């Protein structure tokens, strides 16, 4: 009969805390750069120049239709042959940023497309510049429309950060494998890690929900 023993895990609490910190840092980096890529890509996808639109569409389709693990492997194992060598953590951060960016492009694109043309023309009639129209007329309501999709994608990046353990990046799942190899308490270790992921995801959802109530308080209709 299986006898559970969590006591052996307590002496590895510093390792678990380090793994949590690295996971959250990896998620934060991928989110910041991914959102920047997404916003830039969505804007460029509306360009009048066909080569630019084709390049953005190719990037999106290529990244969204290949596994994130392969993308991490390509950056960590293949790029050194081209003279670009990244440590494990940074290789995972680059790969996840590119991965997040591809999905963010489509999310932002759908948000920009949801703004009525009449609303944009109204901003132009007020004498606003193109940047001012984008900043004050298009972006705020677009962000509100896509906020649930963006936050869900950030959660998926957090969970997907466990793939970084495959290139020895010291995030939470890598820590779990290390502790399991020392204690041989597989069920206890991965049960604890599962609980930690659950708490992190739940905390992020509560944080995003609170931010949504503060940032998007204006009414949607009269």
C-alpha positions in Angstrom: 0.0 0.0 0.0 1.3 3.5 -0.9 2.5 5.4 2.2 2.8 9.1 1.7 5.6 11.0 3.3 6.0 14.7 2.7 8.4 15.4 5.5 11.5 14.8 3.3 10.4 17.6 1.0 10.7 20.3 3.7 14.5 20.5 3.5 14.2 21.4 -0.2 11.9 24.4 0.3 14.6 26.8 -0.8 14.9 24.9 -4.1 11.2 25.0 -4.6 11.1 28.7 -3.9 13.9 29.3 -6.4 12.0 27.2 -8.9 8.8 29.3 -8.4 10.9 32.5 -8.8 12.4 31.3 -12.0 9.1 30.2 -13.4 7.4 33.5 -12.7 10.4 35.4 -14.1 10.4 33.3 -17.2 6.6 34.0 -17.6 7.1 37.7 -17.0 9.8 38.0 -19.6 7.9 35.9 -22.2 4.7 38.0 -21.5 6.4 41.4 -21.8 8.3 40.6 -25.0 5.5 38.5 -26.4 3.0 41.3 -26.0 5.4 43.8 -27.6 5.9 41.4 -30.6 2.1 40.9 -30.8 1.2 44.6 -30.8 3.9 45.3 -33.4 3.0 42.4 -35.5 -0.7 43.2 -35.4 0.0 46.7 -36.5 2.3 45.6 -39.3 -0.3 43.0 -40.5 -2.4 46.0 -41.5 0.4 47.4 -43.6 -0.2 48.4 -47.3 2.9 46.5 -48.3 2.2 42.8 -49.2 5.7 41.5 -48.2 5.2 42.8 -44.7 1.8 41.2 -44.3 3.1 37.9 -45.7 6.1 37.9 -43.4 3.9 38.4 -40.3 1.4 35.8 -41.5 4.2 33.3 -42.1 5.7 33.9 -38.6 2.3 33.4 -37.0 1.4 30.2 -38.9 4.9 28.8 -38.4 5.0 29.3 -34.7 1.4 28.4 -33.9 1.6 25.2 -35.9 4.8 23.8 -34.4 5.3 22.5 -30.8 6.8 25.0 -28.4 9.3 22.3 -27.2 10.8 22.1 -30.7 11.1 25.8 -30.8 13.1 25.7 -27.5 15.3 23.0 -28.9 16.0 24.9 -32.1 17.1 28.0 -30.2 19.1 26.0 -27.6 20.7 23.3 -29.8 20.7 24.6 -33.4 21.4 28.4 -33.1 24.9 27.7 -31.6 25.9 26.4 -35.0 25.1 29.9 -36.3 27.2 31.5 -33.6 24.2 32.3 -31.3 24.6 30.5 -28.0 22.1 31.1 -25.1 22.2 29.7 -21.6 19.3 27.4 -20.9 17.1 30.0 -19.1 17.6 32.6 -21.8 17.0 30.2 -24.6 13.7 29.2 -23.0 12.9 32.9 -22.5 13.5 33.7 -26.2 11.6 30.7 -27.4 8.6 31.4 -25.1 8.6 35.1 -26.1 8.4 34.2 -29.8 5.7 31.6 -29.0 3.7 34.1 -27.0 4.2 36.7 -29.7 2.7 34.6 -32.4 -0.5 34.1 -30.5 -0.6 37.7 -29.3 -0.4 38.9 -32.9 -3.7 37.2 -33.7 -5.3 38.3 -30.4 -4.3 42.0 -31.0 -5.3 41.7 -34.6 -8.8 40.6 -33.7 -9.0 43.4 -31.1 -8.0 46.0 -33.6 -10.5 44.6 -36.2 -13.3 44.8 -33.6 -13.2 48.6 -33.5 -15.9 50.1 -35.8 -14.6 52.2 -38.7 -17.0 55.0 -37.8 -15.3 55.3 -34.4 -11.9 55.7 -36.1 -13.3 58.3 -38.5 -14.7 60.2 -35.6 -11.3 60.5 -34.1 -9.9 61.7 -37.4 -12.6 64.3 -37.7 -11.5 65.7 -34.3 -8.1 66.5 -35.9 -6.2 63.7 -34.1 -3.0 62.3 -35.7 -2.8 58.7 -36.7 -0.8 57.9 -33.5 -3.3 59.7 -31.4 -6.2 57.9 -33.0 -4.5 54.6 -32.3 -3.5 55.5 -28.8 -6.8 57.1 -27.6 -9.5 55.8 -29.9 -8.5 52.3 -31.1 -6.2 50.8 -28.4 -8.2 51.2 -25.2 -11.5 49.5 -26.4 -9.5 46.9 -28.3 -7.6 46.0 -25.2 -10.8 45.6 -23.3 -12.2 43.3 -26.0 -9.2 41.0 -26.0 -8.3 41.2 -22.3 -9.8 37.7 -21.5 -7.9 36.1 -24.4 -4.6 37.8 -23.4 -4.8 36.7 -19.8 -5.7 33.2 -20.8 -2.7 33.1 -23.1 -0.4 34.3 -20.3 -1.7 31.5 -18.1 -0.9 29.0 -20.9 2.7 30.5 -21.1 3.1 30.0 -17.3 2.0 26.4 -17.6 4.1 25.9 -20.7 7.2 27.2 -19.0 7.6 23.7 -17.6 9.0 22.7 -21.1 12.1 24.8 -20.3 13.2 21.9 -18.0 14.0 19.9 -21.1 17.0 22.2 -21.7 17.9 22.3 -18.0 16.5 25.7 -17.3 16.1 25.9 -13.5 12.4 26.5 -13.3 9.8 24.8 -11.1 9.5 21.5 -13.0 13.3 21.2 -13.2 13.4 21.6 -9.5 10.8 18.9 -9.1 12.9 16.5 -11.1 15.9 17.3 -9.0 14.1 16.8 -5.7 12.5 13.6 -6.9 15.9 12.2 -7.9 17.1 12.9 -4.3 14.1 11.7 -2.3 12.6 9.1 -4.6 9.2 10.3 -3.5 7.7 10.8 -7.0 4.0 11.1 -6.0 4.7 13.6 -3.2 7.0 15.8 -5.2 4.7 16.0 -8.2 1.6 16.4 -6.1 3.3 19.4 -4.4 4.4 20.9 -7.7 0.9 20.4 -9.1 -0.5 22.3 -6.1 2.0 25.1 -6.6 1.1 25.5 -10.2 -2.6 25.5 -9.3 -2.0 28.3 -6.7 0.1 30.3 -9.1 -2.6 30.1 -11.8 -5.4 30.9 -9.4 -3.5 33.9 -8.0 -2.8 35.2 -11.5 -6.5 34.9 -12.4 -7.5 36.8 -9.3 -4.9 39.5 -10.1 -6.1 39.8 -13.7 -9.7 39.9 -12.6 -8.9 42.7 -10.1 -6.9 44.7 -12.7 -9.8 44.3 -15.2 -12.3 45.9 -12.8 -9.9 48.8 -12.2 -8.6 49.4 -15.7 -11.8 48.9 -17.8 -14.4 50.6 -15.6 -15.9 52.9 -18.3 -19.3 51.8 -19.7 -19.6 50.0 -23.0 -22.9 51.7 -24.0 -25.1 54.6 -22.9 
